[in-house]
């Protein structure tokens, strides 16, 4: 398509007037597609974890495990769910500042705290699962290798989660640097 054709198509395009309500709906943060995916993931994870809490005692012989293993598992899972909900609320809450740079700086501080809390909760939850499932196992050589493999997978998951958080934080830090360069 030639530039002139594009210009003429642009000029001949019909203008659709948007009402104030339509514009408000379009700019609401809860309508953002990424946040919808995060909300859907949060809902599915929460339902699955709550179902796990309901059935773990019977299905995974919680009655044969020591009290500390059961308590650690439940507390770890509840912290994990609470952290996910708090993270979603934190991400969707409005950050206010006197200007855009201040808003991004406050958002960055909030995301840094959230990343640390998220990694800690994920680590504790991972440890609680390992403690629960290994509480009454008599370890043989094969079972020790299985535990080592699971531990390596959990460490890798923590590493990748940390990298995702770090990448997001670096992007926000770069935005702040870009604001300084504009001045």
Secondary structure as UniProt FT lines:
FT   HELIX           3..12
FT   HELIX           20..27
FT   HELIX           29..31
FT   HELIX           33..59
FT   TURN            60..61
FT   HELIX           62..64
FT   HELIX           67..92
FT   HELIX           100..134
FT   TURN            135..136
FT   HELIX           141..182
//
